[in-house]
Amino acid sequence: MQQRPATSEYGSVDPAPPSTTVQLKELRTILLDEDQKMFQRMRSVFKLRNIRSPESCLILCEAFNSKSALLRHELAYVLGQMQMDEALPTLIRILSDDKEHVMVRHEAAEALGAIGNHQAIPTLKQFLTDKHIEVSESCEVALDLLDWVQNSNVPEST
């Protein structure tokens, strides 16, 4: 019987299994190495996500210098899954960069919504009218999510 990819602790089926190493320095080296196979770099991404420490989050943020838009998109996605405030400055920078690939910007907007920190609201509002509908709609969804989270924490009156 063929083995199927496992569902992560975040409920997603990742395009690569997490690396087996737990050494942050080694994971960082693999992730940032443009000569590494993308599969190995992705394995580092998912291991760093699963470690979910401020250090692993910041290593993921470093990798936005990668030449690969696919990798940068995946970085934004996993940062949204991690929901750590340490990623806010990087995700805001990525969303604000009109030279960044539209799908990376869209994922950065959604990640900002998933993190749930209200510091992202001004930036998300700024790009509600972005020329790329993928970005503007993602900002709208992120703002709606932030609003929903805030309002769902308010007890209903009887």
Chimera marker file (.cmm) of the C-alpha trace (Angstrom):
<marker_set name="trace">
<marker id="1" x="0.000" y="0.000" z="0.000" r="1" g="1" b="0" radius="0.5"/>
<marker id="2" x="1.267" y="3.466" z="-0.905" r="1" g="1" b="0" radius="0.5"/>
<marker id="3" x="2.164" y="5.771" z="1.987" r="1" g="1" b="0" radius="0.5"/>
<marker id="4" x="0.158" y="9.002" z="2.117" r="1" g="1" b="0" radius="0.5"/>
<marker id="5" x="1.408" y="12.328" z="3.437" r="1" g="1" b="0" radius="0.5"/>
<marker id="6" x="0.484" y="12.870" z="7.068" r="1" g="1" b="0" radius="0.5"/>
<marker id="7" x="-1.654" y="15.727" z="8.307" r="1" g="1" b="0" radius="0.5"/>
<marker id="8" x="0.410" y="18.220" z="10.313" r="1" g="1" b="0" radius="0.5"/>
<marker id="9" x="-0.439" y="19.373" z="13.807" r="1" g="1" b="0" radius="0.5"/>
<marker id="10" x="-1.809" y="22.483" z="12.055" r="1" g="1" b="0" radius="0.5"/>
<marker id="11" x="-4.343" y="20.429" z="10.085" r="1" g="1" b="0" radius="0.5"/>
<marker id="12" x="-2.558" y="20.826" z="6.743" r="1" g="1" b="0" radius="0.5"/>
<marker id="13" x="-1.002" y="18.267" z="4.439" r="1" g="1" b="0" radius="0.5"/>
<marker id="14" x="2.409" y="19.750" z="3.755" r="1" g="1" b="0" radius="0.5"/>
<marker id="15" x="4.197" y="19.375" z="0.402" r="1" g="1" b="0" radius="0.5"/>
<marker id="16" x="7.201" y="17.872" z="2.230" r="1" g="1" b="0" radius="0.5"/>
<marker id="17" x="7.587" y="16.064" z="5.559" r="1" g="1" b="0" radius="0.5"/>
<marker id="18" x="9.379" y="18.023" z="8.278" r="1" g="1" b="0" radius="0.5"/>
<marker id="19" x="13.112" y="17.510" z="8.575" r="1" g="1" b="0" radius="0.5"/>
<marker id="20" x="14.241" y="15.083" z="11.235" r="1" g="1" b="0" radius="0.5"/>
<marker id="21" x="16.946" y="17.418" z="12.548" r="1" g="1" b="0" radius="0.5"/>
<marker id="22" x="16.178" y="19.662" z="15.494" r="1" g="1" b="0" radius="0.5"/>
<marker id="23" x="19.308" y="21.805" z="15.206" r="1" g="1" b="0" radius="0.5"/>
<marker id="24" x="18.225" y="25.353" z="14.374" r="1" g="1" b="0" radius="0.5"/>
<marker id="25" x="21.620" y="26.214" z="12.879" r="1" g="1" b="0" radius="0.5"/>
<marker id="26" x="21.455" y="23.245" z="10.492" r="1" g="1" b="0" radius="0.5"/>
<marker id="27" x="17.832" y="23.968" z="9.539" r="1" g="1" b="0" radius="0.5"/>
<marker id="28" x="18.745" y="27.607" z="8.857" r="1" g="1" b="0" radius="0.5"/>
<marker id="29" x="21.718" y="26.609" z="6.706" r="1" g="1" b="0" radius="0.5"/>
<marker id="30" x="19.584" y="24.300" z="4.557" r="1" g="1" b="0" radius="0.5"/>
<marker id="31" x="16.724" y="26.789" z="4.279" r="1" g="1" b="0" radius="0.5"/>
<marker id="32" x="18.909" y="29.693" z="3.196" r="1" g="1" b="0" radius="0.5"/>
<marker id="33" x="21.031" y="27.687" z="0.744" r="1" g="1" b="0" radius="0.5"/>
<marker id="34" x="19.829" y="28.516" z="-2.780" r="1" g="1" b="0" radius="0.5"/>
<marker id="35" x="21.743" y="25.485" z="-4.090" r="1" g="1" b="0" radius="0.5"/>
<marker id="36" x="19.780" y="23.037" z="-1.935" r="1" g="1" b="0" radius="0.5"/>
<marker id="37" x="16.929" y="21.093" z="-3.498" r="1" g="1" b="0" radius="0.5"/>
<marker id="38" x="13.595" y="22.779" z="-2.878" r="1" g="1" b="0" radius="0.5"/>
<marker id="39" x="12.286" y="19.604" z="-1.203" r="1" g="1" b="0" radius="0.5"/>
<marker id="40" x="15.013" y="19.814" z="1.467" r="1" g="1" b="0" radius="0.5"/>
<marker id="41" x="14.402" y="23.529" z="1.973" r="1" g="1" b="0" radius="0.5"/>
<marker id="42" x="10.687" y="22.854" z="2.410" r="1" g="1" b="0" radius="0.5"/>
<marker id="43" x="11.467" y="20.132" z="4.949" r="1" g="1" b="0" radius="0.5"/>
<marker id="44" x="13.365" y="22.763" z="6.940" r="1" g="1" b="0" radius="0.5"/>
<marker id="45" x="10.420" y="25.167" z="6.662" r="1" g="1" b="0" radius="0.5"/>
<marker id="46" x="8.010" y="22.664" z="8.177" r="1" g="1" b="0" radius="0.5"/>
<marker id="47" x="10.394" y="21.603" z="10.944" r="1" g="1" b="0" radius="0.5"/>
<marker id="48" x="11.010" y="25.236" z="11.896" r="1" g="1" b="0" radius="0.5"/>
<marker id="49" x="7.250" y="25.803" z="11.922" r="1" g="1" b="0" radius="0.5"/>
<marker id="50" x="6.742" y="22.769" z="14.147" r="1" g="1" b="0" radius="0.5"/>
<marker id="51" x="9.455" y="23.927" z="16.565" r="1" g="1" b="0" radius="0.5"/>
<marker id="52" x="7.424" y="27.158" z="16.932" r="1" g="1" b="0" radius="0.5"/>
<marker id="53" x="9.905" y="29.202" z="18.921" r="1" g="1" b="0" radius="0.5"/>
<marker id="54" x="10.758" y="32.883" z="18.482" r="1" g="1" b="0" radius="0.5"/>
<marker id="55" x="14.114" y="31.758" z="17.061" r="1" g="1" b="0" radius="0.5"/>
<marker id="56" x="12.578" y="29.385" z="14.509" r="1" g="1" b="0" radius="0.5"/>
<marker id="57" x="10.086" y="32.082" z="13.493" r="1" g="1" b="0" radius="0.5"/>
<marker id="58" x="12.867" y="34.596" z="12.871" r="1" g="1" b="0" radius="0.5"/>
<marker id="59" x="14.834" y="32.057" z="10.810" r="1" g="1" b="0" radius="0.5"/>
<marker id="60" x="11.770" y="31.605" z="8.619" r="1" g="1" b="0" radius="0.5"/>
<marker id="61" x="11.552" y="35.390" z="8.258" r="1" g="1" b="0" radius="0.5"/>
<marker id="62" x="15.178" y="35.502" z="7.098" r="1" g="1" b="0" radius="0.5"/>
<marker id="63" x="14.332" y="33.222" z="4.190" r="1" g="1" b="0" radius="0.5"/>
<marker id="64" x="12.196" y="35.864" z="2.473" r="1" g="1" b="0" radius="0.5"/>
<marker id="65" x="15.434" y="36.798" z="0.704" r="1" g="1" b="0" radius="0.5"/>
<marker id="66" x="15.096" y="33.584" z="-1.300" r="1" g="1" b="0" radius="0.5"/>
<marker id="67" x="14.890" y="33.786" z="-5.089" r="1" g="1" b="0" radius="0.5"/>
<marker id="68" x="11.963" y="31.344" z="-5.064" r="1" g="1" b="0" radius="0.5"/>
<marker id="69" x="8.483" y="32.892" z="-4.978" r="1" g="1" b="0" radius="0.5"/>
<marker id="70" x="7.127" y="29.428" z="-4.176" r="1" g="1" b="0" radius="0.5"/>
<marker id="71" x="9.279" y="29.221" z="-1.053" r="1" g="1" b="0" radius="0.5"/>
<marker id="72" x="8.417" y="32.787" z="-0.015" r="1" g="1" b="0" radius="0.5"/>
<marker id="73" x="4.706" y="31.973" z="-0.433" r="1" g="1" b="0" radius="0.5"/>
<marker id="74" x="5.099" y="28.890" z="1.769" r="1" g="1" b="0" radius="0.5"/>
<marker id="75" x="6.991" y="30.939" z="4.356" r="1" g="1" b="0" radius="0.5"/>
<marker id="76" x="4.102" y="33.387" z="4.645" r="1" g="1" b="0" radius="0.5"/>
<marker id="77" x="1.651" y="30.492" z="4.911" r="1" g="1" b="0" radius="0.5"/>
<marker id="78" x="3.505" y="28.766" z="7.765" r="1" g="1" b="0" radius="0.5"/>
<marker id="79" x="4.032" y="32.060" z="9.597" r="1" g="1" b="0" radius="0.5"/>
<marker id="80" x="0.262" y="32.443" z="9.569" r="1" g="1" b="0" radius="0.5"/>
<marker id="81" x="-0.076" y="28.941" z="10.968" r="1" g="1" b="0" radius="0.5"/>
<marker id="82" x="2.439" y="29.695" z="13.728" r="1" g="1" b="0" radius="0.5"/>
<marker id="83" x="0.531" y="32.850" z="14.792" r="1" g="1" b="0" radius="0.5"/>
<marker id="84" x="3.576" y="34.498" z="16.363" r="1" g="1" b="0" radius="0.5"/>
<marker id="85" x="3.952" y="38.252" z="16.731" r="1" g="1" b="0" radius="0.5"/>
<marker id="86" x="7.658" y="37.978" z="15.863" r="1" g="1" b="0" radius="0.5"/>
<marker id="87" x="6.612" y="37.584" z="12.216" r="1" g="1" b="0" radius="0.5"/>
<marker id="88" x="4.615" y="40.841" z="12.065" r="1" g="1" b="0" radius="0.5"/>
<marker id="89" x="7.366" y="43.208" z="10.873" r="1" g="1" b="0" radius="0.5"/>
<marker id="90" x="8.442" y="40.844" z="8.108" r="1" g="1" b="0" radius="0.5"/>
<marker id="91" x="4.918" y="40.090" z="6.914" r="1" g="1" b="0" radius="0.5"/>
<marker id="92" x="4.026" y="43.791" z="6.909" r="1" g="1" b="0" radius="0.5"/>
<marker id="93" x="7.169" y="44.499" z="4.866" r="1" g="1" b="0" radius="0.5"/>
<marker id="94" x="6.321" y="41.740" z="2.391" r="1" g="1" b="0" radius="0.5"/>
<marker id="95" x="2.714" y="42.878" z="1.964" r="1" g="1" b="0" radius="0.5"/>
<marker id="96" x="3.894" y="46.475" z="1.485" r="1" g="1" b="0" radius="0.5"/>
<marker id="97" x="6.446" y="45.579" z="-1.204" r="1" g="1" b="0" radius="0.5"/>
<marker id="98" x="4.747" y="46.137" z="-4.571" r="1" g="1" b="0" radius="0.5"/>
<marker id="99" x="7.707" y="44.443" z="-6.292" r="1" g="1" b="0" radius="0.5"/>
<marker id="100" x="7.040" y="41.201" z="-4.410" r="1" g="1" b="0" radius="0.5"/>
<marker id="101" x="5.174" y="38.432" z="-6.244" r="1" g="1" b="0" radius="0.5"/>
<marker id="102" x="1.415" y="38.944" z="-5.909" r="1" g="1" b="0" radius="0.5"/>
<marker id="103" x="0.827" y="35.476" z="-4.456" r="1" g="1" b="0" radius="0.5"/>
<marker id="104" x="3.452" y="36.042" z="-1.772" r="1" g="1" b="0" radius="0.5"/>
<marker id="105" x="1.808" y="39.362" z="-0.865" r="1" g="1" b="0" radius="0.5"/>
<marker id="106" x="-1.621" y="37.714" z="-0.795" r="1" g="1" b="0" radius="0.5"/>
<marker id="107" x="-0.340" y="35.029" z="1.580" r="1" g="1" b="0" radius="0.5"/>
<marker id="108" x="1.359" y="37.637" z="3.777" r="1" g="1" b="0" radius="0.5"/>
<marker id="109" x="-1.960" y="39.471" z="4.124" r="1" g="1" b="0" radius="0.5"/>
<marker id="110" x="-3.776" y="36.296" z="5.114" r="1" g="1" b="0" radius="0.5"/>
<marker id="111" x="-1.020" y="35.429" z="7.577" r="1" g="1" b="0" radius="0.5"/>
<marker id="112" x="-1.384" y="38.844" z="9.204" r="1" g="1" b="0" radius="0.5"/>
<marker id="113" x="-5.070" y="38.126" z="9.710" r="1" g="1" b="0" radius="0.5"/>
<marker id="114" x="-4.344" y="34.674" z="11.114" r="1" g="1" b="0" radius="0.5"/>
<marker id="115" x="-1.827" y="36.035" z="13.615" r="1" g="1" b="0" radius="0.5"/>
<marker id="116" x="-4.574" y="38.220" z="15.010" r="1" g="1" b="0" radius="0.5"/>
<marker id="117" x="-2.475" y="41.171" z="16.142" r="1" g="1" b="0" radius="0.5"/>
<marker id="118" x="-4.241" y="44.503" z="15.661" r="1" g="1" b="0" radius="0.5"/>
<marker id="119" x="-0.942" y="46.219" z="14.797" r="1" g="1" b="0" radius="0.5"/>
<marker id="120" x="-1.476" y="44.823" z="11.291" r="1" g="1" b="0" radius="0.5"/>
<marker id="121" x="-4.768" y="46.687" z="10.735" r="1" g="1" b="0" radius="0.5"/>
<marker id="122" x="-3.342" y="49.947" z="9.292" r="1" g="1" b="0" radius="0.5"/>
<marker id="123" x="-1.267" y="48.045" z="6.726" r="1" g="1" b="0" radius="0.5"/>
<marker id="124" x="-4.137" y="45.743" z="5.805" r="1" g="1" b="0" radius="0.5"/>
<marker id="125" x="-6.413" y="48.774" z="5.336" r="1" g="1" b="0" radius="0.5"/>
<marker id="126" x="-3.766" y="50.476" z="3.207" r="1" g="1" b="0" radius="0.5"/>
<marker id="127" x="-3.843" y="47.613" z="0.690" r="1" g="1" b="0" radius="0.5"/>
<marker id="128" x="-7.622" y="47.139" z="0.528" r="1" g="1" b="0" radius="0.5"/>
<marker id="129" x="-7.476" y="48.948" z="-2.806" r="1" g="1" b="0" radius="0.5"/>
<marker id="130" x="-4.330" y="47.292" z="-4.141" r="1" g="1" b="0" radius="0.5"/>
<marker id="131" x="-4.232" y="46.967" z="-7.930" r="1" g="1" b="0" radius="0.5"/>
<marker id="132" x="-3.972" y="43.191" z="-7.535" r="1" g="1" b="0" radius="0.5"/>
<marker id="133" x="-7.332" y="41.754" z="-6.539" r="1" g="1" b="0" radius="0.5"/>
<marker id="134" x="-5.616" y="38.791" z="-4.880" r="1" g="1" b="0" radius="0.5"/>
<marker id="135" x="-3.967" y="41.220" z="-2.471" r="1" g="1" b="0" radius="0.5"/>
<marker id="136" x="-6.959" y="43.488" z="-1.901" r="1" g="1" b="0" radius="0.5"/>
<marker id="137" x="-9.341" y="40.577" z="-1.288" r="1" g="1" b="0" radius="0.5"/>
<marker id="138" x="-6.840" y="38.905" z="1.046" r="1" g="1" b="0" radius="0.5"/>
<marker id="139" x="-6.601" y="42.136" z="3.051" r="1" g="1" b="0" radius="0.5"/>
<marker id="140" x="-10.387" y="42.237" z="3.248" r="1" g="1" b="0" radius="0.5"/>
<marker id="141" x="-10.517" y="38.644" z="4.499" r="1" g="1" b="0" radius="0.5"/>
<marker id="142" x="-7.742" y="39.320" z="7.025" r="1" g="1" b="0" radius="0.5"/>
<marker id="143" x="-9.524" y="42.394" z="8.388" r="1" g="1" b="0" radius="0.5"/>
<marker id="144" x="-12.793" y="40.474" z="8.610" r="1" g="1" b="0" radius="0.5"/>
<marker id="145" x="-11.008" y="37.698" z="10.511" r="1" g="1" b="0" radius="0.5"/>
<marker id="146" x="-9.474" y="40.191" z="12.933" r="1" g="1" b="0" radius="0.5"/>
<marker id="147" x="-12.907" y="41.738" z="13.471" r="1" g="1" b="0" radius="0.5"/>
<marker id="148" x="-14.539" y="38.341" z="13.930" r="1" g="1" b="0" radius="0.5"/>
<marker id="149" x="-11.917" y="37.228" z="16.477" r="1" g="1" b="0" radius="0.5"/>
<marker id="150" x="-12.312" y="40.451" z="18.440" r="1" g="1" b="0" radius="0.5"/>
<marker id="151" x="-16.106" y="40.235" z="18.430" r="1" g="1" b="0" radius="0.5"/>
<marker id="152" x="-16.234" y="36.518" z="19.187" r="1" g="1" b="0" radius="0.5"/>
<marker id="153" x="-14.342" y="37.141" z="22.422" r="1" g="1" b="0" radius="0.5"/>
<marker id="154" x="-17.059" y="39.504" z="23.627" r="1" g="1" b="0" radius="0.5"/>
<marker id="155" x="-19.675" y="37.713" z="25.736" r="1" g="1" b="0" radius="0.5"/>
<marker id="156" x="-23.153" y="37.833" z="24.266" r="1" g="1" b="0" radius="0.5"/>
<marker id="157" x="-25.666" y="39.858" z="26.259" r="1" g="1" b="0" radius="0.5"/>
<marker id="158" x="-28.860" y="38.163" z="27.326" r="1" g="1" b="0" radius="0.5"/>
<link id1="1" id2="2" r="1" g="1" b="0" radius="0.2"/>
<link id1="2" id2="3" r="1" g="1" b="0" radius="0.2"/>
<link id1="3" id2="4" r="1" g="1" b="0" radius="0.2"/>
<link id1="4" id2="5" r="1" g="1" b="0" radius="0.2"/>
<link id1="5" id2="6" r="1" g="1" b="0" radius="0.2"/>
<link id1="6" id2="7" r="1" g="1" b="0" radius="0.2"/>
<link id1="7" id2="8" r="1" g="1" b="0" radius="0.2"/>
<link id1="8" id2="9" r="1" g="1" b="0" radius="0.2"/>
<link id1="9" id2="10" r="1" g="1" b="0" radius="0.2"/>
<link id1="10" id2="11" r="1" g="1" b="0" radius="0.2"/>
<link id1="11" id2="12" r="1" g="1" b="0" radius="0.2"/>
<link id1="12" id2="13" r="1" g="1" b="0" radius="0.2"/>
<link id1="13" id2="14" r="1" g="1" b="0" radius="0.2"/>
<link id1="14" id2="15" r="1" g="1" b="0" radius="0.2"/>
<link id1="15" id2="16" r="1" g="1" b="0" radius="0.2"/>
<link id1="16" id2="17" r="1" g="1" b="0" radius="0.2"/>
<link id1="17" id2="18" r="1" g="1" b="0" radius="0.2"/>
<link id1="18" id2="19" r="1" g="1" b="0" radius="0.2"/>
<link id1="19" id2="20" r="1" g="1" b="0" radius="0.2"/>
<link id1="20" id2="21" r="1" g="1" b="0" radius="0.2"/>
<link id1="21" id2="22" r="1" g="1" b="0" radius="0.2"/>
<link id1="22" id2="23" r="1" g="1" b="0" radius="0.2"/>
<link id1="23" id2="24" r="1" g="1" b="0" radius="0.2"/>
<link id1="24" id2="25" r="1" g="1" b="0" radius="0.2"/>
<link id1="25" id2="26" r="1" g="1" b="0" radius="0.2"/>
<link id1="26" id2="27" r="1" g="1" b="0" radius="0.2"/>
<link id1="27" id2="28" r="1" g="1" b="0" radius="0.2"/>
<link id1="28" id2="29" r="1" g="1" b="0" radius="0.2"/>
<link id1="29" id2="30" r="1" g="1" b="0" radius="0.2"/>
<link id1="30" id2="31" r="1" g="1" b="0" radius="0.2"/>
<link id1="31" id2="32" r="1" g="1" b="0" radius="0.2"/>
<link id1="32" id2="33" r="1" g="1" b="0" radius="0.2"/>
<link id1="33" id2="34" r="1" g="1" b="0" radius="0.2"/>
<link id1="34" id2="35" r="1" g="1" b="0" radius="0.2"/>
<link id1="35" id2="36" r="1" g="1" b="0" radius="0.2"/>
<link id1="36" id2="37" r="1" g="1" b="0" radius="0.2"/>
<link id1="37" id2="38" r="1" g="1" b="0" radius="0.2"/>
<link id1="38" id2="39" r="1" g="1" b="0" radius="0.2"/>
<link id1="39" id2="40" r="1" g="1" b="0" radius="0.2"/>
<link id1="40" id2="41" r="1" g="1" b="0" radius="0.2"/>
<link id1="41" id2="42" r="1" g="1" b="0" radius="0.2"/>
<link id1="42" id2="43" r="1" g="1" b="0" radius="0.2"/>
<link id1="43" id2="44" r="1" g="1" b="0" radius="0.2"/>
<link id1="44" id2="45" r="1" g="1" b="0" radius="0.2"/>
<link id1="45" id2="46" r="1" g="1" b="0" radius="0.2"/>
<link id1="46" id2="47" r="1" g="1" b="0" radius="0.2"/>
<link id1="47" id2="48" r="1" g="1" b="0" radius="0.2"/>
<link id1="48" id2="49" r="1" g="1" b="0" radius="0.2"/>
<link id1="49" id2="50" r="1" g="1" b="0" radius="0.2"/>
<link id1="50" id2="51" r="1" g="1" b="0" radius="0.2"/>
<link id1="51" id2="52" r="1" g="1" b="0" radius="0.2"/>
<link id1="52" id2="53" r="1" g="1" b="0" radius="0.2"/>
<link id1="53" id2="54" r="1" g="1" b="0" radius="0.2"/>
<link id1="54" id2="55" r="1" g="1" b="0" radius="0.2"/>
<link id1="55" id2="56" r="1" g="1" b="0" radius="0.2"/>
<link id1="56" id2="57" r="1" g="1" b="0" radius="0.2"/>
<link id1="57" id2="58" r="1" g="1" b="0" radius="0.2"/>
<link id1="58" id2="59" r="1" g="1" b="0" radius="0.2"/>
<link id1="59" id2="60" r="1" g="1" b="0" radius="0.2"/>
<link id1="60" id2="61" r="1" g="1" b="0" radius="0.2"/>
<link id1="61" id2="62" r="1" g="1" b="0" radius="0.2"/>
<link id1="62" id2="63" r="1" g="1" b="0" radius="0.2"/>
<link id1="63" id2="64" r="1" g="1" b="0" radius="0.2"/>
<link id1="64" id2="65" r="1" g="1" b="0" radius="0.2"/>
<link id1="65" id2="66" r="1" g="1" b="0" radius="0.2"/>
<link id1="66" id2="67" r="1" g="1" b="0" radius="0.2"/>
<link id1="67" id2="68" r="1" g="1" b="0" radius="0.2"/>
<link id1="68" id2="69" r="1" g="1" b="0" radius="0.2"/>
<link id1="69" id2="70" r="1" g="1" b="0" radius="0.2"/>
<link id1="70" id2="71" r="1" g="1" b="0" radius="0.2"/>
<link id1="71" id2="72" r="1" g="1" b="0" radius="0.2"/>
<link id1="72" id2="73" r="1" g="1" b="0" radius="0.2"/>
<link id1="73" id2="74" r="1" g="1" b="0" radius="0.2"/>
<link id1="74" id2="75" r="1" g="1" b="0" radius="0.2"/>
<link id1="75" id2="76" r="1" g="1" b="0" radius="0.2"/>
<link id1="76" id2="77" r="1" g="1" b="0" radius="0.2"/>
<link id1="77" id2="78" r="1" g="1" b="0" radius="0.2"/>
<link id1="78" id2="79" r="1" g="1" b="0" radius="0.2"/>
<link id1="79" id2="80" r="1" g="1" b="0" radius="0.2"/>
<link id1="80" id2="81" r="1" g="1" b="0" radius="0.2"/>
<link id1="81" id2="82" r="1" g="1" b="0" radius="0.2"/>
<link id1="82" id2="83" r="1" g="1" b="0" radius="0.2"/>
<link id1="83" id2="84" r="1" g="1" b="0" radius="0.2"/>
<link id1="84" id2="85" r="1" g="1" b="0" radius="0.2"/>
<link id1="85" id2="86" r="1" g="1" b="0" radius="0.2"/>
<link id1="86" id2="87" r="1" g="1" b="0" radius="0.2"/>
<link id1="87" id2="88" r="1" g="1" b="0" radius="0.2"/>
<link id1="88" id2="89" r="1" g="1" b="0" radius="0.2"/>
<link id1="89" id2="90" r="1" g="1" b="0" radius="0.2"/>
<link id1="90" id2="91" r="1" g="1" b="0" radius="0.2"/>
<link id1="91" id2="92" r="1" g="1" b="0" radius="0.2"/>
<link id1="92" id2="93" r="1" g="1" b="0" radius="0.2"/>
<link id1="93" id2="94" r="1" g="1" b="0" radius="0.2"/>
<link id1="94" id2="95" r="1" g="1" b="0" radius="0.2"/>
<link id1="95" id2="96" r="1" g="1" b="0" radius="0.2"/>
<link id1="96" id2="97" r="1" g="1" b="0" radius="0.2"/>
<link id1="97" id2="98" r="1" g="1" b="0" radius="0.2"/>
<link id1="98" id2="99" r="1" g="1" b="0" radius="0.2"/>
<link id1="99" id2="100" r="1" g="1" b="0" radius="0.2"/>
<link id1="100" id2="101" r="1" g="1" b="0" radius="0.2"/>
<link id1="101" id2="102" r="1" g="1" b="0" radius="0.2"/>
<link id1="102" id2="103" r="1" g="1" b="0" radius="0.2"/>
<link id1="103" id2="104" r="1" g="1" b="0" radius="0.2"/>
<link id1="104" id2="105" r="1" g="1" b="0" radius="0.2"/>
<link id1="105" id2="106" r="1" g="1" b="0" radius="0.2"/>
<link id1="106" id2="107" r="1" g="1" b="0" radius="0.2"/>
<link id1="107" id2="108" r="1" g="1" b="0" radius="0.2"/>
<link id1="108" id2="109" r="1" g="1" b="0" radius="0.2"/>
<link id1="109" id2="110" r="1" g="1" b="0" radius="0.2"/>
<link id1="110" id2="111" r="1" g="1" b="0" radius="0.2"/>
<link id1="111" id2="112" r="1" g="1" b="0" radius="0.2"/>
<link id1="112" id2="113" r="1" g="1" b="0" radius="0.2"/>
<link id1="113" id2="114" r="1" g="1" b="0" radius="0.2"/>
<link id1="114" id2="115" r="1" g="1" b="0" radius="0.2"/>
<link id1="115" id2="116" r="1" g="1" b="0" radius="0.2"/>
<link id1="116" id2="117" r="1" g="1" b="0" radius="0.2"/>
<link id1="117" id2="118" r="1" g="1" b="0" radius="0.2"/>
<link id1="118" id2="119" r="1" g="1" b="0" radius="0.2"/>
<link id1="119" id2="120" r="1" g="1" b="0" radius="0.2"/>
<link id1="120" id2="121" r="1" g="1" b="0" radius="0.2"/>
<link id1="121" id2="122" r="1" g="1" b="0" radius="0.2"/>
<link id1="122" id2="123" r="1" g="1" b="0" radius="0.2"/>
<link id1="123" id2="124" r="1" g="1" b="0" radius="0.2"/>
<link id1="124" id2="125" r="1" g="1" b="0" radius="0.2"/>
<link id1="125" id2="126" r="1" g="1" b="0" radius="0.2"/>
<link id1="126" id2="127" r="1" g="1" b="0" radius="0.2"/>
<link id1="127" id2="128" r="1" g="1" b="0" radius="0.2"/>
<link id1="128" id2="129" r="1" g="1" b="0" radius="0.2"/>
<link id1="129" id2="130" r="1" g="1" b="0" radius="0.2"/>
<link id1="130" id2="131" r="1" g="1" b="0" radius="0.2"/>
<link id1="131" id2="132" r="1" g="1" b="0" radius="0.2"/>
<link id1="132" id2="133" r="1" g="1" b="0" radius="0.2"/>
<link id1="133" id2="134" r="1" g="1" b="0" radius="0.2"/>
<link id1="134" id2="135" r="1" g="1" b="0" radius="0.2"/>
<link id1="135" id2="136" r="1" g="1" b="0" radius="0.2"/>
<link id1="136" id2="137" r="1" g="1" b="0" radius="0.2"/>
<link id1="137" id2="138" r="1" g="1" b="0" radius="0.2"/>
<link id1="138" id2="139" r="1" g="1" b="0" radius="0.2"/>
<link id1="139" id2="140" r="1" g="1" b="0" radius="0.2"/>
<link id1="140" id2="141" r="1" g="1" b="0" radius="0.2"/>
<link id1="141" id2="142" r="1" g="1" b="0" radius="0.2"/>
<link id1="142" id2="143" r="1" g="1" b="0" radius="0.2"/>
<link id1="143" id2="144" r="1" g="1" b="0" radius="0.2"/>
<link id1="144" id2="145" r="1" g="1" b="0" radius="0.2"/>
<link id1="145" id2="146" r="1" g="1" b="0" radius="0.2"/>
<link id1="146" id2="147" r="1" g="1" b="0" radius="0.2"/>
<link id1="147" id2="148" r="1" g="1" b="0" radius="0.2"/>
<link id1="148" id2="149" r="1" g="1" b="0" radius="0.2"/>
<link id1="149" id2="150" r="1" g="1" b="0" radius="0.2"/>
<link id1="150" id2="151" r="1" g="1" b="0" radius="0.2"/>
<link id1="151" id2="152" r="1" g="1" b="0" radius="0.2"/>
<link id1="152" id2="153" r="1" g="1" b="0" radius="0.2"/>
<link id1="153" id2="154" r="1" g="1" b="0" radius="0.2"/>
<link id1="154" id2="155" r="1" g="1" b="0" radius="0.2"/>
<link id1="155" id2="156" r="1" g="1" b="0" radius="0.2"/>
<link id1="156" id2="157" r="1" g="1" b="0" radius="0.2"/>
<link id1="157" id2="158" r="1" g="1" b="0" radius="0.2"/>
</marker_set>
